Amino acid sequence: MSKKPSNPDSPYLMADLFAIPSVPCPCGTSRRAFVGDGDTPCSVHRVEISRDAKAHYHKRLTEIYYFLEGEGHLELDGVRHPVRPGMAVLIRPGTRHKAVVGAGPMTILNVVVPPFDPSDEWLDP
């Protein structure tokens, strides 16, 4: 849950990603902050990647994946690239992508510009 500070004129929002309920997504499960909060330039998601993550793409959204935990691969337009904690990848609209979990759990921080819109999440048939 994103929340405004007690001062309604404050120029910032705060979110506790662990307090936000997780929702299913093509990658696994996601805790999404700053979605539907009005005039925000982006949303931020803590995503737990599942072993059965599905390739998907967005027509309008740009995503930045920052790898917090776990090693594996990020598949971009069918090509697998090794990833590990500390790496960041900018994914432009139209790029088919999915994270592929290695030996242990994988968690990313996903920054979505503009804020996430569920109508712009596309899976191949």
N, C-alpha and C positions, 0 to 999 in steps of 0.2 A: 504494500500500500504506500503510494506516494502521499506525502502530506505537506500542506503548506504550513509555514510557521504561524504562530498566533497572530502576527501582524499581517493583515491581508494585502498590504502594499509591498511586502517583502519580495525581493527579486530572485528568490531561490526556492527550490523544492528539496525535500529530503525523502529518502526511501530506505527501509530496512528490508533488503531482499530476502532475508530468512523469515520475515513475518508475512511475506506475500505468499498466498497459496500457489502451489505449482499446478501447471496445466499441461496436458499432452501437446506435443508438437512433433513435426517430422523428425527432429533430432533426438527426441527423448521426452524430457520434461523441462519446463521453463518457468521461471519466476520473473514476471515482467513489471518493470517500474516505468513511470512517466508515459504510460499509454492512456490516451483519453484524458489527459490533464490540461487540455486547452492548448495554449500557444507554446509548445515545447519543440525544440529543434530536433530532438531524438528521443528514443526510448532505450533503456538499459535492461538486459535480461541476464540472469544467471541460469545457464543451461547445463543440465546433467545429460550427457550424451549416452544413448542406449546402444547396445550391440546391434539392434535392428534399425538404426537410423536410416531414413529414406532420403534419396537425392531429391532436391527440390530447387526452385528458383523463384525470384521475384521480378516483376516487370518494372516496378518503380523504386523499390527499396535498395539502398546500399547498406551492407552489413560489415562490421569490423568484428572479427573473432579474435579475442585475446585468450590464450590458453592458460588457465589457472592450474590445472592438475591433469596428469596423465599424458602418456605418449601414444602416438598412433599416426594416423594420416588424415589429411584433408583432401578429399577428392574434389577437384575443380574441373568441370567439363570433361570428366572421364579420366583425368590424369591425377594420380595419387602423389601427394607431397608429404614428406615426413614432418611432424609437428611435435612440439614439446612445450612445457611450461615456459612462459616468458615470450613466446612468439605471438605476433599479431599478423592477421591477414585481412586486407580490405577486399570485399567481394562486391563487384559491381552488378547492377541489375542485368538480368538475363543469364548470369553464370549459374549453371547447375552445380550444386555443391552438397556435400555431406561429409561429416566427420566419421572416421573409422577408428573405433577404440582398439588400443593395443592390449597389453596384459592386464592393466588395472583400470579403475574408473577414470573417466575423462570429464572435466568440467571446464566450461568456457564462460567468459563474460562477453556478451554480444551487444554492441552498440548499433542501433538501427536508425538510419537517417533517410527520410523523415521518420517520425515515430511509427512503430509497427502497426500494420493494418492487416487483419486476418484475411481480407478479401484479395490480398496480393501475395498469396502463398500458393504456388503451383507445383503439382506433382505430375510427372509424365504418366500417361495411361499405361 
